[in-house]
């Protein structure tokens, strides 16, 4: 399959409006891919954004009446996976699973990260919202990858910086 790259520029100056617009665009890319039968990874730039983005995407799906697109309850391994997920102490993991979403970042327990990787590989998570940690040493193929935003916060400068093309 030949690699395709799509860039979508957002020029909104208001940070809240820009983030909302990027989430809507992200949702459109995610839902388009799911409609074609493909899982999606959404990369965000902070641990906090994994859960936040997952919740926002799930809310948009609910608002648009697209919940069935993300539903995995008919998967043969769903009930077994649901038991595993319920054992997690990570509230976001348990809340997002029933919506077809998962999260992955370095701040999670290793057992939760491993479970999330396994569930995504088995097709029990349709959309995985993650940080770049997942890209380091974990082989999880996905047909569609969305990178939500190209700015990262630099605490030393107290400002956002654009990622270079090689970092993207």
Phi and psi in radians as a Rosetta constraint file:
Dihedral C 1 N 2 CA 2 C 2 CIRCULARHARMONIC -1.180 0.35
Dihedral N 2 CA 2 C 2 N 3 CIRCULARHARMONIC 2.470 0.35
Dihedral C 2 N 3 CA 3 C 3 CIRCULARHARMONIC -1.277 0.35
Dihedral N 3 CA 3 C 3 N 4 CIRCULARHARMONIC 2.332 0.35
Dihedral C 3 N 4 CA 4 C 4 CIRCULARHARMONIC -2.079 0.35
Dihedral N 4 CA 4 C 4 N 5 CIRCULARHARMONIC 2.404 0.35
Dihedral C 4 N 5 CA 5 C 5 CIRCULARHARMONIC -2.050 0.35
Dihedral N 5 CA 5 C 5 N 6 CIRCULARHARMONIC 2.359 0.35
Dihedral C 5 N 6 CA 6 C 6 CIRCULARHARMONIC -2.245 0.35
Dihedral N 6 CA 6 C 6 N 7 CIRCULARHARMONIC 2.317 0.35
Dihedral C 6 N 7 CA 7 C 7 CIRCULARHARMONIC -2.015 0.35
Dihedral N 7 CA 7 C 7 N 8 CIRCULARHARMONIC 2.325 0.35
Dihedral C 7 N 8 CA 8 C 8 CIRCULARHARMONIC -2.128 0.35
Dihedral N 8 CA 8 C 8 N 9 CIRCULARHARMONIC 2.047 0.35
Dihedral C 8 N 9 CA 9 C 9 CIRCULARHARMONIC -1.573 0.35
Dihedral N 9 CA 9 C 9 N 10 CIRCULARHARMONIC 2.439 0.35
Dihedral C 9 N 10 CA 10 C 10 CIRCULARHARMONIC -2.138 0.35
Dihedral N 10 CA 10 C 10 N 11 CIRCULARHARMONIC 2.077 0.35
Dihedral C 10 N 11 CA 11 C 11 CIRCULARHARMONIC -1.842 0.35
Dihedral N 11 CA 11 C 11 N 12 CIRCULARHARMONIC 0.137 0.35
Dihedral C 11 N 12 CA 12 C 12 CIRCULARHARMONIC -1.055 0.35
Dihedral N 12 CA 12 C 12 N 13 CIRCULARHARMONIC 2.280 0.35
Dihedral C 12 N 13 CA 13 C 13 CIRCULARHARMONIC -1.485 0.35
Dihedral N 13 CA 13 C 13 N 14 CIRCULARHARMONIC -0.595 0.35
Dihedral C 13 N 14 CA 14 C 14 CIRCULARHARMONIC -1.214 0.35
Dihedral N 14 CA 14 C 14 N 15 CIRCULARHARMONIC 2.138 0.35
Dihedral C 14 N 15 CA 15 C 15 CIRCULARHARMONIC -1.055 0.35
Dihedral N 15 CA 15 C 15 N 16 CIRCULARHARMONIC -0.783 0.35
Dihedral C 15 N 16 CA 16 C 16 CIRCULARHARMONIC -1.116 0.35
Dihedral N 16 CA 16 C 16 N 17 CIRCULARHARMONIC -0.805 0.35
Dihedral C 16 N 17 CA 17 C 17 CIRCULARHARMONIC -1.115 0.35
Dihedral N 17 CA 17 C 17 N 18 CIRCULARHARMONIC -0.670 0.35
Dihedral C 17 N 18 CA 18 C 18 CIRCULARHARMONIC -1.122 0.35
Dihedral N 18 CA 18 C 18 N 19 CIRCULARHARMONIC -0.788 0.35
Dihedral C 18 N 19 CA 19 C 19 CIRCULARHARMONIC -1.107 0.35
Dihedral N 19 CA 19 C 19 N 20 CIRCULARHARMONIC -0.710 0.35
Dihedral C 19 N 20 CA 20 C 20 CIRCULARHARMONIC -1.105 0.35
Dihedral N 20 CA 20 C 20 N 21 CIRCULARHARMONIC -0.735 0.35
Dihedral C 20 N 21 CA 21 C 21 CIRCULARHARMONIC -1.144 0.35
Dihedral N 21 CA 21 C 21 N 22 CIRCULARHARMONIC -0.727 0.35
Dihedral C 21 N 22 CA 22 C 22 CIRCULARHARMONIC -1.126 0.35
Dihedral N 22 CA 22 C 22 N 23 CIRCULARHARMONIC -0.624 0.35
Dihedral C 22 N 23 CA 23 C 23 CIRCULARHARMONIC -1.173 0.35
Dihedral N 23 CA 23 C 23 N 24 CIRCULARHARMONIC -0.719 0.35
Dihedral C 23 N 24 CA 24 C 24 CIRCULARHARMONIC -1.091 0.35
Dihedral N 24 CA 24 C 24 N 25 CIRCULARHARMONIC -0.774 0.35
Dihedral C 24 N 25 CA 25 C 25 CIRCULARHARMONIC -1.106 0.35
Dihedral N 25 CA 25 C 25 N 26 CIRCULARHARMONIC -0.752 0.35
Dihedral C 25 N 26 CA 26 C 26 CIRCULARHARMONIC -1.033 0.35
Dihedral N 26 CA 26 C 26 N 27 CIRCULARHARMONIC -0.789 0.35
Dihedral C 26 N 27 CA 27 C 27 CIRCULARHARMONIC -1.041 0.35
Dihedral N 27 CA 27 C 27 N 28 CIRCULARHARMONIC -0.757 0.35
Dihedral C 27 N 28 CA 28 C 28 CIRCULARHARMONIC -1.062 0.35
Dihedral N 28 CA 28 C 28 N 29 CIRCULARHARMONIC -0.727 0.35
Dihedral C 28 N 29 CA 29 C 29 CIRCULARHARMONIC -1.150 0.35
Dihedral N 29 CA 29 C 29 N 30 CIRCULARHARMONIC -0.741 0.35
Dihedral C 29 N 30 CA 30 C 30 CIRCULARHARMONIC -1.099 0.35
Dihedral N 30 CA 30 C 30 N 31 CIRCULARHARMONIC -0.866 0.35
Dihedral C 30 N 31 CA 31 C 31 CIRCULARHARMONIC -1.156 0.35
Dihedral N 31 CA 31 C 31 N 32 CIRCULARHARMONIC -0.643 0.35
Dihedral C 31 N 32 CA 32 C 32 CIRCULARHARMONIC -1.040 0.35
Dihedral N 32 CA 32 C 32 N 33 CIRCULARHARMONIC -0.759 0.35
Dihedral C 32 N 33 CA 33 C 33 CIRCULARHARMONIC -1.181 0.35
Dihedral N 33 CA 33 C 33 N 34 CIRCULARHARMONIC -0.740 0.35
Dihedral C 33 N 34 CA 34 C 34 CIRCULARHARMONIC -1.111 0.35
Dihedral N 34 CA 34 C 34 N 35 CIRCULARHARMONIC -0.640 0.35
Dihedral C 34 N 35 CA 35 C 35 CIRCULARHARMONIC -1.109 0.35
Dihedral N 35 CA 35 C 35 N 36 CIRCULARHARMONIC -0.473 0.35
Dihedral C 35 N 36 CA 36 C 36 CIRCULARHARMONIC -1.563 0.35
Dihedral N 36 CA 36 C 36 N 37 CIRCULARHARMONIC 0.040 0.35
Dihedral C 36 N 37 CA 37 C 37 CIRCULARHARMONIC 1.562 0.35
Dihedral N 37 CA 37 C 37 N 38 CIRCULARHARMONIC 0.320 0.35
Dihedral C 37 N 38 CA 38 C 38 CIRCULARHARMONIC -1.969 0.35
Dihedral N 38 CA 38 C 38 N 39 CIRCULARHARMONIC 2.495 0.35
Dihedral C 38 N 39 CA 39 C 39 CIRCULARHARMONIC -1.320 0.35
Dihedral N 39 CA 39 C 39 N 40 CIRCULARHARMONIC 2.869 0.35
Dihedral C 39 N 40 CA 40 C 40 CIRCULARHARMONIC -2.383 0.35
Dihedral N 40 CA 40 C 40 N 41 CIRCULARHARMONIC 2.457 0.35
Dihedral C 40 N 41 CA 41 C 41 CIRCULARHARMONIC -1.918 0.35
Dihedral N 41 CA 41 C 41 N 42 CIRCULARHARMONIC 2.304 0.35
Dihedral C 41 N 42 CA 42 C 42 CIRCULARHARMONIC -2.015 0.35
Dihedral N 42 CA 42 C 42 N 43 CIRCULARHARMONIC 2.031 0.35
Dihedral C 42 N 43 CA 43 C 43 CIRCULARHARMONIC -1.628 0.35
Dihedral N 43 CA 43 C 43 N 44 CIRCULARHARMONIC 2.271 0.35
Dihedral C 43 N 44 CA 44 C 44 CIRCULARHARMONIC -2.116 0.35
Dihedral N 44 CA 44 C 44 N 45 CIRCULARHARMONIC 3.018 0.35
Dihedral C 44 N 45 CA 45 C 45 CIRCULARHARMONIC -1.827 0.35
Dihedral N 45 CA 45 C 45 N 46 CIRCULARHARMONIC 0.103 0.35
Dihedral C 45 N 46 CA 46 C 46 CIRCULARHARMONIC -2.614 0.35
Dihedral N 46 CA 46 C 46 N 47 CIRCULARHARMONIC 2.740 0.35
Dihedral C 46 N 47 CA 47 C 47 CIRCULARHARMONIC -1.056 0.35
Dihedral N 47 CA 47 C 47 N 48 CIRCULARHARMONIC -0.753 0.35
Dihedral C 47 N 48 CA 48 C 48 CIRCULARHARMONIC -1.044 0.35
Dihedral N 48 CA 48 C 48 N 49 CIRCULARHARMONIC -0.640 0.35
Dihedral C 48 N 49 CA 49 C 49 CIRCULARHARMONIC -1.226 0.35
Dihedral N 49 CA 49 C 49 N 50 CIRCULARHARMONIC -0.334 0.35
Dihedral C 49 N 50 CA 50 C 50 CIRCULARHARMONIC -1.105 0.35
Dihedral N 50 CA 50 C 50 N 51 CIRCULARHARMONIC -0.941 0.35
Dihedral C 50 N 51 CA 51 C 51 CIRCULARHARMONIC -1.164 0.35
Dihedral N 51 CA 51 C 51 N 52 CIRCULARHARMONIC -0.723 0.35
Dihedral C 51 N 52 CA 52 C 52 CIRCULARHARMONIC -1.075 0.35
Dihedral N 52 CA 52 C 52 N 53 CIRCULARHARMONIC -0.817 0.35
Dihedral C 52 N 53 CA 53 C 53 CIRCULARHARMONIC -1.162 0.35
Dihedral N 53 CA 53 C 53 N 54 CIRCULARHARMONIC -0.735 0.35
Dihedral C 53 N 54 CA 54 C 54 CIRCULARHARMONIC -1.012 0.35
Dihedral N 54 CA 54 C 54 N 55 CIRCULARHARMONIC -0.800 0.35
Dihedral C 54 N 55 CA 55 C 55 CIRCULARHARMONIC -1.113 0.35
Dihedral N 55 CA 55 C 55 N 56 CIRCULARHARMONIC -0.750 0.35
Dihedral C 55 N 56 CA 56 C 56 CIRCULARHARMONIC -1.097 0.35
Dihedral N 56 CA 56 C 56 N 57 CIRCULARHARMONIC -0.761 0.35
Dihedral C 56 N 57 CA 57 C 57 CIRCULARHARMONIC -1.136 0.35
Dihedral N 57 CA 57 C 57 N 58 CIRCULARHARMONIC -0.698 0.35
Dihedral C 57 N 58 CA 58 C 58 CIRCULARHARMONIC -1.126 0.35
Dihedral N 58 CA 58 C 58 N 59 CIRCULARHARMONIC -0.672 0.35
Dihedral C 58 N 59 CA 59 C 59 CIRCULARHARMONIC -1.137 0.35
Dihedral N 59 CA 59 C 59 N 60 CIRCULARHARMONIC -0.720 0.35
Dihedral C 59 N 60 CA 60 C 60 CIRCULARHARMONIC -1.131 0.35
Dihedral N 60 CA 60 C 60 N 61 CIRCULARHARMONIC -0.732 0.35
Dihedral C 60 N 61 CA 61 C 61 CIRCULARHARMONIC -1.041 0.35
Dihedral N 61 CA 61 C 61 N 62 CIRCULARHARMONIC -0.755 0.35
Dihedral C 61 N 62 CA 62 C 62 CIRCULARHARMONIC -1.144 0.35
Dihedral N 62 CA 62 C 62 N 63 CIRCULARHARMONIC -0.786 0.35
Dihedral C 62 N 63 CA 63 C 63 CIRCULARHARMONIC -1.077 0.35
Dihedral N 63 CA 63 C 63 N 64 CIRCULARHARMONIC -0.637 0.35
Dihedral C 63 N 64 CA 64 C 64 CIRCULARHARMONIC -1.515 0.35
Dihedral N 64 CA 64 C 64 N 65 CIRCULARHARMONIC -0.049 0.35
Dihedral C 64 N 65 CA 65 C 65 CIRCULARHARMONIC 1.249 0.35
Dihedral N 65 CA 65 C 65 N 66 CIRCULARHARMONIC 0.482 0.35
Dihedral C 65 N 66 CA 66 C 66 CIRCULARHARMONIC -1.791 0.35
Dihedral N 66 CA 66 C 66 N 67 CIRCULARHARMONIC 0.289 0.35
Dihedral C 66 N 67 CA 67 C 67 CIRCULARHARMONIC -0.953 0.35
Dihedral N 67 CA 67 C 67 N 68 CIRCULARHARMONIC -0.630 0.35
Dihedral C 67 N 68 CA 68 C 68 CIRCULARHARMONIC -1.071 0.35
Dihedral N 68 CA 68 C 68 N 69 CIRCULARHARMONIC -0.500 0.35
Dihedral C 68 N 69 CA 69 C 69 CIRCULARHARMONIC -1.109 0.35
Dihedral N 69 CA 69 C 69 N 70 CIRCULARHARMONIC -0.538 0.35
Dihedral C 69 N 70 CA 70 C 70 CIRCULARHARMONIC -1.754 0.35
Dihedral N 70 CA 70 C 70 N 71 CIRCULARHARMONIC -0.115 0.35
Dihedral C 70 N 71 CA 71 C 71 CIRCULARHARMONIC -1.245 0.35
Dihedral N 71 CA 71 C 71 N 72 CIRCULARHARMONIC 2.315 0.35
Dihedral C 71 N 72 CA 72 C 72 CIRCULARHARMONIC -2.134 0.35
Dihedral N 72 CA 72 C 72 N 73 CIRCULARHARMONIC 0.213 0.35
Dihedral C 72 N 73 CA 73 C 73 CIRCULARHARMONIC -1.123 0.35
Dihedral N 73 CA 73 C 73 N 74 CIRCULARHARMONIC -0.338 0.35
Dihedral C 73 N 74 CA 74 C 74 CIRCULARHARMONIC -1.525 0.35
Dihedral N 74 CA 74 C 74 N 75 CIRCULARHARMONIC -0.016 0.35
Dihedral C 74 N 75 CA 75 C 75 CIRCULARHARMONIC -1.173 0.35
Dihedral N 75 CA 75 C 75 N 76 CIRCULARHARMONIC 2.372 0.35
Dihedral C 75 N 76 CA 76 C 76 CIRCULARHARMONIC -1.023 0.35
Dihedral N 76 CA 76 C 76 N 77 CIRCULARHARMONIC -0.455 0.35
Dihedral C 76 N 77 CA 77 C 77 CIRCULARHARMONIC -1.725 0.35
Dihedral N 77 CA 77 C 77 N 78 CIRCULARHARMONIC 0.152 0.35
Dihedral C 77 N 78 CA 78 C 78 CIRCULARHARMONIC -1.042 0.35
Dihedral N 78 CA 78 C 78 N 79 CIRCULARHARMONIC -0.864 0.35
Dihedral C 78 N 79 CA 79 C 79 CIRCULARHARMONIC -1.096 0.35
Dihedral N 79 CA 79 C 79 N 80 CIRCULARHARMONIC -0.693 0.35
Dihedral C 79 N 80 CA 80 C 80 CIRCULARHARMONIC -1.139 0.35
Dihedral N 80 CA 80 C 80 N 81 CIRCULARHARMONIC -0.759 0.35
Dihedral C 80 N 81 CA 81 C 81 CIRCULARHARMONIC -1.123 0.35
Dihedral N 81 CA 81 C 81 N 82 CIRCULARHARMONIC -0.683 0.35
Dihedral C 81 N 82 CA 82 C 82 CIRCULARHARMONIC -1.070 0.35
Dihedral N 82 CA 82 C 82 N 83 CIRCULARHARMONIC -0.665 0.35
Dihedral C 82 N 83 CA 83 C 83 CIRCULARHARMONIC -1.091 0.35
Dihedral N 83 CA 83 C 83 N 84 CIRCULARHARMONIC -0.764 0.35
Dihedral C 83 N 84 CA 84 C 84 CIRCULARHARMONIC -1.092 0.35
Dihedral N 84 CA 84 C 84 N 85 CIRCULARHARMONIC -0.770 0.35
Dihedral C 84 N 85 CA 85 C 85 CIRCULARHARMONIC -1.123 0.35
Dihedral N 85 CA 85 C 85 N 86 CIRCULARHARMONIC -0.693 0.35
Dihedral C 85 N 86 CA 86 C 86 CIRCULARHARMONIC -1.087 0.35
Dihedral N 86 CA 86 C 86 N 87 CIRCULARHARMONIC -0.429 0.35
Dihedral C 86 N 87 CA 87 C 87 CIRCULARHARMONIC -1.316 0.35
Dihedral N 87 CA 87 C 87 N 88 CIRCULARHARMONIC -0.304 0.35
Dihedral C 87 N 88 CA 88 C 88 CIRCULARHARMONIC -1.164 0.35
Dihedral N 88 CA 88 C 88 N 89 CIRCULARHARMONIC 2.483 0.35
Dihedral C 88 N 89 CA 89 C 89 CIRCULARHARMONIC -1.566 0.35
Dihedral N 89 CA 89 C 89 N 90 CIRCULARHARMONIC -0.052 0.35
Dihedral C 89 N 90 CA 90 C 90 CIRCULARHARMONIC -1.501 0.35
Dihedral N 90 CA 90 C 90 N 91 CIRCULARHARMONIC 1.920 0.35
Dihedral C 90 N 91 CA 91 C 91 CIRCULARHARMONIC -1.016 0.35
Dihedral N 91 CA 91 C 91 N 92 CIRCULARHARMONIC -0.702 0.35
Dihedral C 91 N 92 CA 92 C 92 CIRCULARHARMONIC -1.151 0.35
Dihedral N 92 CA 92 C 92 N 93 CIRCULARHARMONIC -0.651 0.35
Dihedral C 92 N 93 CA 93 C 93 CIRCULARHARMONIC -1.074 0.35
Dihedral N 93 CA 93 C 93 N 94 CIRCULARHARMONIC -0.818 0.35
Dihedral C 93 N 94 CA 94 C 94 CIRCULARHARMONIC -1.217 0.35
Dihedral N 94 CA 94 C 94 N 95 CIRCULARHARMONIC -0.682 0.35
Dihedral C 94 N 95 CA 95 C 95 CIRCULARHARMONIC -1.171 0.35
Dihedral N 95 CA 95 C 95 N 96 CIRCULARHARMONIC -0.712 0.35
Dihedral C 95 N 96 CA 96 C 96 CIRCULARHARMONIC -1.426 0.35
Dihedral N 96 CA 96 C 96 N 97 CIRCULARHARMONIC -0.419 0.35
Dihedral C 96 N 97 CA 97 C 97 CIRCULARHARMONIC -1.011 0.35
Dihedral N 97 CA 97 C 97 N 98 CIRCULARHARMONIC -0.812 0.35
Dihedral C 97 N 98 CA 98 C 98 CIRCULARHARMONIC -1.149 0.35
Dihedral N 98 CA 98 C 98 N 99 CIRCULARHARMONIC -0.284 0.35
Dihedral C 98 N 99 CA 99 C 99 CIRCULARHARMONIC -1.598 0.35
Dihedral N 99 CA 99 C 99 N 100 CIRCULARHARMONIC -0.020 0.35
Dihedral C 99 N 100 CA 100 C 100 CIRCULARHARMONIC 1.571 0.35
Dihedral N 100 CA 100 C 100 N 101 CIRCULARHARMONIC 0.198 0.35
Dihedral C 100 N 101 CA 101 C 101 CIRCULARHARMONIC -1.962 0.35
Dihedral N 101 CA 101 C 101 N 102 CIRCULARHARMONIC 2.692 0.35
Dihedral C 101 N 102 CA 102 C 102 CIRCULARHARMONIC -2.407 0.35
Dihedral N 102 CA 102 C 102 N 103 CIRCULARHARMONIC 2.826 0.35
Dihedral C 102 N 103 CA 103 C 103 CIRCULARHARMONIC -2.228 0.35
Dihedral N 103 CA 103 C 103 N 104 CIRCULARHARMONIC 2.746 0.35
Dihedral C 103 N 104 CA 104 C 104 CIRCULARHARMONIC -2.689 0.35
Dihedral N 104 CA 104 C 104 N 105 CIRCULARHARMONIC 2.135 0.35
Dihedral C 104 N 105 CA 105 C 105 CIRCULARHARMONIC -2.747 0.35
Dihedral N 105 CA 105 C 105 N 106 CIRCULARHARMONIC 2.905 0.35
Dihedral C 105 N 106 CA 106 C 106 CIRCULARHARMONIC -1.160 0.35
Dihedral N 106 CA 106 C 106 N 107 CIRCULARHARMONIC -0.342 0.35
Dihedral C 106 N 107 CA 107 C 107 CIRCULARHARMONIC -1.382 0.35
Dihedral N 107 CA 107 C 107 N 108 CIRCULARHARMONIC -0.104 0.35
Dihedral C 107 N 108 CA 108 C 108 CIRCULARHARMONIC -1.458 0.35
Dihedral N 108 CA 108 C 108 N 109 CIRCULARHARMONIC 2.734 0.35
Dihedral C 108 N 109 CA 109 C 109 CIRCULARHARMONIC -1.077 0.35
Dihedral N 109 CA 109 C 109 N 110 CIRCULARHARMONIC 2.561 0.35
Dihedral C 109 N 110 CA 110 C 110 CIRCULARHARMONIC -0.987 0.35
Dihedral N 110 CA 110 C 110 N 111 CIRCULARHARMONIC -0.677 0.35
Dihedral C 110 N 111 CA 111 C 111 CIRCULARHARMONIC -1.108 0.35
Dihedral N 111 CA 111 C 111 N 112 CIRCULARHARMONIC -0.667 0.35
Dihedral C 111 N 112 CA 112 C 112 CIRCULARHARMONIC -1.220 0.35
Dihedral N 112 CA 112 C 112 N 113 CIRCULARHARMONIC -0.688 0.35
Dihedral C 112 N 113 CA 113 C 113 CIRCULARHARMONIC -1.107 0.35
Dihedral N 113 CA 113 C 113 N 114 CIRCULARHARMONIC -0.779 0.35
Dihedral C 113 N 114 CA 114 C 114 CIRCULARHARMONIC -1.099 0.35
Dihedral N 114 CA 114 C 114 N 115 CIRCULARHARMONIC -0.747 0.35
Dihedral C 114 N 115 CA 115 C 115 CIRCULARHARMONIC -1.087 0.35
Dihedral N 115 CA 115 C 115 N 116 CIRCULARHARMONIC -0.768 0.35
Dihedral C 115 N 116 CA 116 C 116 CIRCULARHARMONIC -1.074 0.35
Dihedral N 116 CA 116 C 116 N 117 CIRCULARHARMONIC -0.763 0.35
Dihedral C 116 N 117 CA 117 C 117 CIRCULARHARMONIC -1.058 0.35
Dihedral N 117 CA 117 C 117 N 118 CIRCULARHARMONIC -0.776 0.35
Dihedral C 117 N 118 CA 118 C 118 CIRCULARHARMONIC -1.121 0.35
Dihedral N 118 CA 118 C 118 N 119 CIRCULARHARMONIC -0.767 0.35
Dihedral C 118 N 119 CA 119 C 119 CIRCULARHARMONIC -1.131 0.35
Dihedral N 119 CA 119 C 119 N 120 CIRCULARHARMONIC -0.674 0.35
Dihedral C 119 N 120 CA 120 C 120 CIRCULARHARMONIC -1.170 0.35
Dihedral N 120 CA 120 C 120 N 121 CIRCULARHARMONIC -0.782 0.35
Dihedral C 120 N 121 CA 121 C 121 CIRCULARHARMONIC -1.069 0.35
Dihedral N 121 CA 121 C 121 N 122 CIRCULARHARMONIC -0.593 0.35
Dihedral C 121 N 122 CA 122 C 122 CIRCULARHARMONIC -1.474 0.35
Dihedral N 122 CA 122 C 122 N 123 CIRCULARHARMONIC -0.043 0.35
Dihedral C 122 N 123 CA 123 C 123 CIRCULARHARMONIC 1.454 0.35
Dihedral N 123 CA 123 C 123 N 124 CIRCULARHARMONIC 0.235 0.35
Dihedral C 123 N 124 CA 124 C 124 CIRCULARHARMONIC -1.553 0.35
Dihedral N 124 CA 124 C 124 N 125 CIRCULARHARMONIC -0.155 0.35
Dihedral C 124 N 125 CA 125 C 125 CIRCULARHARMONIC -2.137 0.35
Dihedral N 125 CA 125 C 125 N 126 CIRCULARHARMONIC 2.143 0.35
Dihedral C 125 N 126 CA 126 C 126 CIRCULARHARMONIC -1.477 0.35
Dihedral N 126 CA 126 C 126 N 127 CIRCULARHARMONIC -0.631 0.35
Dihedral C 126 N 127 CA 127 C 127 CIRCULARHARMONIC -2.239 0.35
Dihedral N 127 CA 127 C 127 N 128 CIRCULARHARMONIC 2.123 0.35
Dihedral C 127 N 128 CA 128 C 128 CIRCULARHARMONIC -1.915 0.35
Dihedral N 128 CA 128 C 128 N 129 CIRCULARHARMONIC 2.032 0.35
Dihedral C 128 N 129 CA 129 C 129 CIRCULARHARMONIC -1.711 0.35
Dihedral N 129 CA 129 C 129 N 130 CIRCULARHARMONIC 2.128 0.35
Dihedral C 129 N 130 CA 130 C 130 CIRCULARHARMONIC -2.541 0.35
Dihedral N 130 CA 130 C 130 N 131 CIRCULARHARMONIC 2.925 0.35
Dihedral C 130 N 131 CA 131 C 131 CIRCULARHARMONIC -1.727 0.35
Dihedral N 131 CA 131 C 131 N 132 CIRCULARHARMONIC 3.090 0.35
Dihedral C 131 N 132 CA 132 C 132 CIRCULARHARMONIC -1.116 0.35
Dihedral N 132 CA 132 C 132 N 133 CIRCULARHARMONIC -0.267 0.35
Dihedral C 132 N 133 CA 133 C 133 CIRCULARHARMONIC -0.902 0.35
Dihedral N 133 CA 133 C 133 N 134 CIRCULARHARMONIC -0.665 0.35
Dihedral C 133 N 134 CA 134 C 134 CIRCULARHARMONIC -1.115 0.35
Dihedral N 134 CA 134 C 134 N 135 CIRCULARHARMONIC -0.545 0.35
Dihedral C 134 N 135 CA 135 C 135 CIRCULARHARMONIC -1.305 0.35
Dihedral N 135 CA 135 C 135 N 136 CIRCULARHARMONIC -0.242 0.35
Dihedral C 135 N 136 CA 136 C 136 CIRCULARHARMONIC -1.631 0.35
Dihedral N 136 CA 136 C 136 N 137 CIRCULARHARMONIC 1.679 0.35
Dihedral C 136 N 137 CA 137 C 137 CIRCULARHARMONIC 1.475 0.35
Dihedral N 137 CA 137 C 137 N 138 CIRCULARHARMONIC 0.105 0.35
Dihedral C 137 N 138 CA 138 C 138 CIRCULARHARMONIC -1.997 0.35
Dihedral N 138 CA 138 C 138 N 139 CIRCULARHARMONIC 2.207 0.35
Dihedral C 138 N 139 CA 139 C 139 CIRCULARHARMONIC -1.759 0.35
Dihedral N 139 CA 139 C 139 N 140 CIRCULARHARMONIC 1.570 0.35
Dihedral C 139 N 140 CA 140 C 140 CIRCULARHARMONIC -2.117 0.35
Dihedral N 140 CA 140 C 140 N 141 CIRCULARHARMONIC 1.775 0.35
Dihedral C 140 N 141 CA 141 C 141 CIRCULARHARMONIC -1.238 0.35
Dihedral N 141 CA 141 C 141 N 142 CIRCULARHARMONIC 2.475 0.35
Dihedral C 141 N 142 CA 142 C 142 CIRCULARHARMONIC -2.487 0.35
Dihedral N 142 CA 142 C 142 N 143 CIRCULARHARMONIC 2.451 0.35
Dihedral C 142 N 143 CA 143 C 143 CIRCULARHARMONIC -1.212 0.35
Dihedral N 143 CA 143 C 143 N 144 CIRCULARHARMONIC -0.675 0.35
Dihedral C 143 N 144 CA 144 C 144 CIRCULARHARMONIC -2.150 0.35
Dihedral N 144 CA 144 C 144 N 145 CIRCULARHARMONIC 2.274 0.35
Dihedral C 144 N 145 CA 145 C 145 CIRCULARHARMONIC -2.183 0.35
Dihedral N 145 CA 145 C 145 N 146 CIRCULARHARMONIC 2.236 0.35
Dihedral C 145 N 146 CA 146 C 146 CIRCULARHARMONIC -2.005 0.35
Dihedral N 146 CA 146 C 146 N 147 CIRCULARHARMONIC 2.264 0.35
Dihedral C 146 N 147 CA 147 C 147 CIRCULARHARMONIC -1.844 0.35
Dihedral N 147 CA 147 C 147 N 148 CIRCULARHARMONIC 1.926 0.35
Dihedral C 147 N 148 CA 148 C 148 CIRCULARHARMONIC -1.525 0.35
Dihedral N 148 CA 148 C 148 N 149 CIRCULARHARMONIC 1.695 0.35
Dihedral C 148 N 149 CA 149 C 149 CIRCULARHARMONIC 1.620 0.35
Dihedral N 149 CA 149 C 149 N 150 CIRCULARHARMONIC 2.603 0.35
Dihedral C 149 N 150 CA 150 C 150 CIRCULARHARMONIC -2.152 0.35
Dihedral N 150 CA 150 C 150 N 151 CIRCULARHARMONIC 0.288 0.35
Dihedral C 150 N 151 CA 151 C 151 CIRCULARHARMONIC -1.989 0.35
Dihedral N 151 CA 151 C 151 N 152 CIRCULARHARMONIC 2.366 0.35
Dihedral C 151 N 152 CA 152 C 152 CIRCULARHARMONIC -2.164 0.35
Dihedral N 152 CA 152 C 152 N 153 CIRCULARHARMONIC 2.582 0.35
Dihedral C 152 N 153 CA 153 C 153 CIRCULARHARMONIC -1.408 0.35
Dihedral N 153 CA 153 C 153 N 154 CIRCULARHARMONIC 2.297 0.35
Dihedral C 153 N 154 CA 154 C 154 CIRCULARHARMONIC -1.875 0.35
Dihedral N 154 CA 154 C 154 N 155 CIRCULARHARMONIC 1.863 0.35
Dihedral C 154 N 155 CA 155 C 155 CIRCULARHARMONIC -1.115 0.35
Dihedral N 155 CA 155 C 155 N 156 CIRCULARHARMONIC -0.580 0.35
Dihedral C 155 N 156 CA 156 C 156 CIRCULARHARMONIC -1.159 0.35
Dihedral N 156 CA 156 C 156 N 157 CIRCULARHARMONIC -0.659 0.35
Dihedral C 156 N 157 CA 157 C 157 CIRCULARHARMONIC -1.565 0.35
Dihedral N 157 CA 157 C 157 N 158 CIRCULARHARMONIC -0.325 0.35
Dihedral C 157 N 158 CA 158 C 158 CIRCULARHARMONIC 1.207 0.35
Dihedral N 158 CA 158 C 158 N 159 CIRCULARHARMONIC 0.528 0.35
Dihedral C 158 N 159 CA 159 C 159 CIRCULARHARMONIC -2.639 0.35
Dihedral N 159 CA 159 C 159 N 160 CIRCULARHARMONIC 2.907 0.35
Dihedral C 159 N 160 CA 160 C 160 CIRCULARHARMONIC -1.523 0.35
Dihedral N 160 CA 160 C 160 N 161 CIRCULARHARMONIC 2.486 0.35
Dihedral C 160 N 161 CA 161 C 161 CIRCULARHARMONIC -2.113 0.35
Dihedral N 161 CA 161 C 161 N 162 CIRCULARHARMONIC 2.536 0.35
Dihedral C 161 N 162 CA 162 C 162 CIRCULARHARMONIC -1.316 0.35
Dihedral N 162 CA 162 C 162 N 163 CIRCULARHARMONIC 2.411 0.35
Dihedral C 162 N 163 CA 163 C 163 CIRCULARHARMONIC -1.259 0.35
Dihedral N 163 CA 163 C 163 N 164 CIRCULARHARMONIC 2.522 0.35
Dihedral C 163 N 164 CA 164 C 164 CIRCULARHARMONIC -1.331 0.35
Dihedral N 164 CA 164 C 164 N 165 CIRCULARHARMONIC 2.830 0.35
Dihedral C 164 N 165 CA 165 C 165 CIRCULARHARMONIC -1.018 0.35
Dihedral N 165 CA 165 C 165 N 166 CIRCULARHARMONIC -0.666 0.35
Dihedral C 165 N 166 CA 166 C 166 CIRCULARHARMONIC -1.180 0.35
Dihedral N 166 CA 166 C 166 N 167 CIRCULARHARMONIC -0.576 0.35
Dihedral C 166 N 167 CA 167 C 167 CIRCULARHARMONIC -1.248 0.35
Dihedral N 167 CA 167 C 167 N 168 CIRCULARHARMONIC -0.568 0.35
